[in-house]
């Protein structure tokens, strides 16, 4: 083959138009006549890559909104679970103290899980009544019934009532309706509890023949004071009040040991109802617990 070529057969490279953006050769600066049209980028330029990243970037604030919505929906979902409710309850105790009017999310120990026992129970001799006052009357839901025991001028060594639970509860609050609150007459003619020691015992130990159950070292022992609603004019004002005892312990029982009675001086005076019976006790009790393992948070 003849490798020589004539001038008429020579291949002439086309002239490169500076404005041709599809050219694979290195970019050429635009003539000044195109200055007002902006910079034209080739497919391989770094400027084009940066523009592509900008096009893929989420609108400002959208990422934060999506994250906030995800967290909020998760918190709402957890809130409606038992664990979430209990966690909220435990955390809330950092800021608000549970009361008998507002338990701050604490749950009541079911009555079916409570058994009441006492060393004493007694009949009253008030005309028109004469009721046998059993320990289980403190958990029957009736403010007209009461557990009563004899009371003298000194503390009896076995003046206690005990409530045992079917399982251990993290007790945070005890609410008591003190005295026999069936009506004004029964409240005035018996002695409500004035002071008491509240504690837990070891149910594995048999109860003593005389005296109160031993105090468990696993729970604190506290002194409780109850208010008297008998006025000096022999009238009774709102005795149906739930009085709080701030007890905090994981336990399967509670003991209340009576150390004094309320309104003794008033009742030993001249009452329009007559002379009081030497009996003391309470009408109703409720126990409230925190329903979660997160209840290690301290109560106020």
C-alpha positions as CSV (number, residue, x, y, z in Angstrom):
1,X,0.0,0.0,0.0
2,X,1.2,3.5,-0.8
3,X,1.6,5.3,2.4
4,X,2.1,8.6,0.7
5,X,-0.8,11.0,0.7
6,X,-1.5,13.9,-1.5
7,X,-2.3,17.3,-0.2
8,X,-5.8,16.9,-1.3
9,X,-6.2,13.8,0.9
10,X,-4.7,15.3,4.1
11,X,-6.9,15.3,7.2
12,X,-7.5,18.7,8.7
13,X,-8.5,19.0,12.4
14,X,-11.6,21.0,12.9
15,X,-11.3,24.4,14.5
16,X,-12.3,24.3,18.2
17,X,-15.1,26.7,19.1
18,X,-14.3,28.2,22.5
19,X,-18.0,28.2,23.3
20,X,-18.4,24.4,22.7
21,X,-19.0,23.1,26.2
22,X,-19.1,19.5,25.1
23,X,-15.5,19.5,24.0
24,X,-13.4,16.8,25.7
25,X,-10.3,19.0,25.7
26,X,-9.3,21.1,28.6
27,X,-11.6,24.1,29.2
28,X,-10.6,27.3,27.5
29,X,-11.3,30.7,29.0
30,X,-14.3,32.4,27.6
31,X,-13.7,35.4,25.3
32,X,-14.6,38.7,26.8
33,X,-17.7,38.8,24.6
34,X,-19.3,36.0,26.8
35,X,-18.4,37.6,30.2
36,X,-22.0,38.5,30.9
37,X,-23.2,34.9,30.4
38,X,-21.4,33.4,33.4
39,X,-18.8,30.6,33.5
40,X,-19.6,27.5,31.4
41,X,-18.5,24.3,33.2
42,X,-17.5,21.0,31.6
43,X,-18.7,17.6,32.8
44,X,-15.5,16.8,34.5
45,X,-15.0,20.1,36.3
46,X,-14.9,20.5,40.1
47,X,-17.4,23.3,40.0
48,X,-20.0,20.9,38.5
49,X,-19.4,18.4,41.2
50,X,-19.9,21.0,43.9
51,X,-23.1,22.1,42.2
52,X,-24.4,18.5,42.1
53,X,-23.7,18.2,45.9
54,X,-25.7,21.4,46.5
55,X,-28.6,20.1,44.5
56,X,-28.6,16.9,46.6
57,X,-28.5,18.8,49.9
58,X,-31.8,18.8,52.0
59,X,-33.5,22.2,52.4
60,X,-32.3,24.1,55.4
61,X,-34.1,23.0,58.7
62,X,-35.7,19.9,57.1
63,X,-33.1,17.5,58.7
64,X,-33.6,19.0,62.1
65,X,-37.4,18.7,61.7
66,X,-37.2,15.0,60.7
67,X,-35.0,14.2,63.7
68,X,-37.3,16.1,66.1
69,X,-40.3,14.4,64.8
70,X,-38.7,11.0,65.2
71,X,-37.7,11.6,68.8
72,X,-41.1,13.0,69.7
73,X,-42.9,10.0,68.2
74,X,-40.6,7.7,70.1
75,X,-41.3,9.4,73.4
76,X,-45.0,9.4,72.8
77,X,-44.9,5.7,72.0
78,X,-42.9,5.0,75.2
79,X,-45.2,7.2,77.3
80,X,-48.2,4.9,76.5
81,X,-46.4,1.8,77.7
82,X,-46.4,0.7,81.4
83,X,-42.7,1.2,81.6
84,X,-43.0,4.7,80.2
85,X,-45.7,5.7,82.6
86,X,-43.7,4.4,85.5
87,X,-40.6,6.2,84.4
88,X,-42.6,9.4,84.2
89,X,-44.0,8.8,87.6
90,X,-40.6,8.2,89.1
91,X,-39.1,11.3,87.5
92,X,-42.1,13.4,88.6
93,X,-41.3,12.6,92.2
94,X,-38.2,14.8,91.9
95,X,-40.5,17.8,91.6
96,X,-43.8,17.1,93.3
97,X,-44.6,15.3,96.6
98,X,-47.4,12.7,96.3
99,X,-50.4,13.4,98.6
100,X,-53.6,11.6,99.4
101,X,-55.5,14.1,97.1
102,X,-52.9,13.8,94.3
103,X,-50.8,10.6,94.2
104,X,-48.7,11.9,91.3
105,X,-49.2,8.7,89.3
106,X,-48.6,6.2,92.2
107,X,-50.8,3.1,92.0
108,X,-52.9,1.8,94.9
109,X,-52.1,-1.7,96.2
110,X,-55.2,-3.8,95.3
111,X,-57.4,-4.5,98.3
112,X,-57.4,-8.2,97.2
113,X,-53.6,-8.2,97.9
114,X,-53.9,-6.9,101.5
115,X,-54.6,-8.9,104.6
116,X,-55.1,-7.1,108.0
117,X,-54.3,-8.5,111.4
118,X,-54.1,-7.0,114.9
119,X,-53.4,-8.2,118.4
120,X,-56.6,-6.6,119.7
121,X,-60.1,-6.2,118.3
122,X,-63.0,-5.1,120.4
123,X,-66.7,-4.5,120.8
124,X,-68.0,-1.0,121.5
125,X,-70.8,-0.3,124.0
126,X,-72.1,2.9,122.6
127,X,-75.9,2.7,122.7
128,X,-77.4,2.0,119.3
129,X,-74.1,0.6,117.9
130,X,-72.4,-2.3,119.7
131,X,-70.3,-3.3,116.8
132,X,-67.4,-5.8,116.7
133,X,-64.5,-3.9,115.2
134,X,-62.3,-6.2,113.1
135,X,-58.9,-5.4,111.6
136,X,-60.2,-6.1,108.0
137,X,-62.6,-3.2,108.5
138,X,-59.7,-0.9,107.7
139,X,-59.5,-2.2,104.1
140,X,-63.2,-2.8,103.3
141,X,-63.7,0.6,101.6
142,X,-66.4,1.7,104.1
143,X,-65.7,4.8,106.2
144,X,-68.5,3.9,108.5
145,X,-66.6,0.9,109.8
146,X,-63.5,0.9,111.9
147,X,-60.9,-1.3,113.7
148,X,-60.8,-0.5,117.4
149,X,-58.8,-1.7,120.3
150,X,-58.8,-1.0,124.1
151,X,-56.9,2.1,125.2
152,X,-55.8,3.1,128.7
153,X,-53.7,6.0,130.0
154,X,-50.5,4.2,129.1
155,X,-49.3,2.5,125.9
156,X,-50.1,-1.1,125.6
157,X,-47.2,-3.2,124.4
158,X,-49.3,-4.9,121.8
159,X,-51.2,-1.9,120.5
160,X,-50.6,-2.5,116.8
161,X,-52.3,-3.4,113.5
162,X,-50.4,-5.1,110.6
163,X,-51.2,-5.3,106.9
164,X,-49.5,-8.0,104.9
165,X,-49.3,-8.0,101.0
166,X,-49.3,-10.9,98.6
167,X,-46.1,-9.6,97.1
168,X,-43.5,-6.9,97.7
169,X,-44.4,-3.3,96.7
170,X,-42.3,-0.2,96.6
171,X,-44.6,1.7,99.0
172,X,-44.3,5.5,98.7
173,X,-47.4,6.7,100.5
174,X,-49.9,5.5,103.1
175,X,-53.3,7.3,103.5
176,X,-55.3,6.9,106.7
177,X,-58.8,7.9,107.7
178,X,-58.3,8.1,111.5
179,X,-60.8,7.3,114.2
180,X,-64.3,5.8,113.9
181,X,-65.9,8.1,111.3
182,X,-69.4,6.5,110.9
183,X,-70.8,9.8,112.3
184,X,-70.0,12.6,114.7
185,X,-71.1,10.6,117.7
186,X,-68.8,7.6,117.0
187,X,-65.9,9.9,116.3
188,X,-66.4,11.9,119.5
189,X,-67.0,8.9,121.8
190,X,-63.8,7.0,120.7
191,X,-60.2,8.1,120.5
192,X,-58.6,8.5,117.1
193,X,-54.9,7.6,116.9
194,X,-52.7,10.6,117.7
195,X,-49.2,9.3,117.2
196,X,-47.9,6.0,115.9
197,X,-44.7,4.3,114.8
198,X,-44.9,3.0,111.2
199,X,-42.5,0.3,110.1
200,X,-42.0,-3.0,108.3
201,X,-41.3,-6.4,109.9
202,X,-40.1,-9.7,108.7
203,X,-43.1,-11.9,107.9
204,X,-40.9,-15.0,108.3
205,X,-40.8,-14.4,112.0
206,X,-43.8,-15.6,114.1
207,X,-45.7,-12.7,115.8
208,X,-44.8,-12.4,119.5
209,X,-47.3,-13.6,122.2
210,X,-47.0,-10.2,123.8
211,X,-45.6,-7.0,122.3
212,X,-45.3,-5.8,118.8
213,X,-43.5,-7.4,115.8
214,X,-39.8,-6.7,115.4
215,X,-38.7,-4.0,113.1
216,X,-37.1,-5.0,109.8
217,X,-33.6,-3.5,109.3
218,X,-34.3,-3.3,105.6
219,X,-36.9,-0.5,105.9
220,X,-36.9,2.8,107.9
221,X,-39.1,3.3,110.9
222,X,-40.9,6.6,111.2
223,X,-43.1,8.6,113.6
224,X,-46.6,9.5,112.3
225,X,-48.8,12.2,113.8
226,X,-52.5,12.4,113.0
227,X,-54.9,15.4,113.3
228,X,-57.8,15.6,115.7
229,X,-61.1,16.9,114.2
230,X,-63.1,17.1,117.5
231,X,-63.5,20.8,118.6
232,X,-63.8,22.0,122.1
233,X,-67.5,22.7,121.7
234,X,-68.1,19.0,121.2
235,X,-68.7,19.4,117.4
236,X,-66.8,17.4,114.9
237,X,-65.4,19.1,111.8
238,X,-64.7,17.1,108.6
239,X,-63.3,13.9,110.1
240,X,-63.4,12.1,106.7
241,X,-59.9,13.3,105.8
242,X,-57.3,11.1,104.3
243,X,-54.1,11.8,106.3
244,X,-50.8,11.1,104.6
245,X,-47.8,9.0,106.0
246,X,-44.8,9.4,103.7
247,X,-43.4,5.8,104.0
248,X,-40.7,4.7,101.4
249,X,-39.7,1.0,101.3
250,X,-39.8,-2.1,99.1
251,X,-41.8,-4.4,101.4
252,X,-44.6,-7.0,101.7
253,X,-46.0,-5.6,105.0
254,X,-46.7,-2.5,107.1
255,X,-47.1,-2.3,110.9
256,X,-48.7,0.6,112.7
257,X,-47.9,0.7,116.5
258,X,-50.1,3.2,118.5
259,X,-48.1,5.4,120.8
260,X,-50.8,8.0,121.7
261,X,-54.3,9.1,121.0
262,X,-55.7,12.4,119.6
263,X,-57.9,14.9,121.4
264,X,-57.6,13.2,124.7
265,X,-58.0,16.3,126.7
266,X,-61.1,17.4,124.8
267,X,-62.8,13.9,125.1
268,X,-62.1,13.7,128.8
269,X,-63.9,17.0,129.3
270,X,-67.6,17.5,129.2
271,X,-69.1,16.3,125.9
272,X,-72.7,16.6,124.7
273,X,-72.4,13.0,123.6
274,X,-71.5,11.6,127.0
275,X,-68.4,9.9,128.2
276,X,-66.0,8.5,125.6
277,X,-65.3,4.8,125.3
278,X,-61.7,3.7,126.1
279,X,-61.2,2.6,122.5
280,X,-58.9,3.8,119.7
281,X,-58.4,2.9,116.1
282,X,-58.9,3.9,112.5
283,X,-61.6,3.6,109.8
284,X,-59.7,3.1,106.5
285,X,-56.2,2.8,105.0
286,X,-54.8,2.8,101.5
287,X,-51.3,2.0,100.3
288,X,-49.7,3.5,97.2
289,X,-46.6,2.2,95.3
290,X,-44.4,3.1,92.4
291,X,-44.8,0.5,89.7
292,X,-41.4,0.3,88.2
293,X,-37.8,-0.7,88.7
294,X,-36.9,2.9,88.1
295,X,-38.4,3.8,91.4
296,X,-35.0,3.9,93.0
297,X,-35.4,7.7,92.4
298,X,-35.8,9.3,95.9
299,X,-39.2,10.5,97.0
300,X,-39.6,14.0,98.4
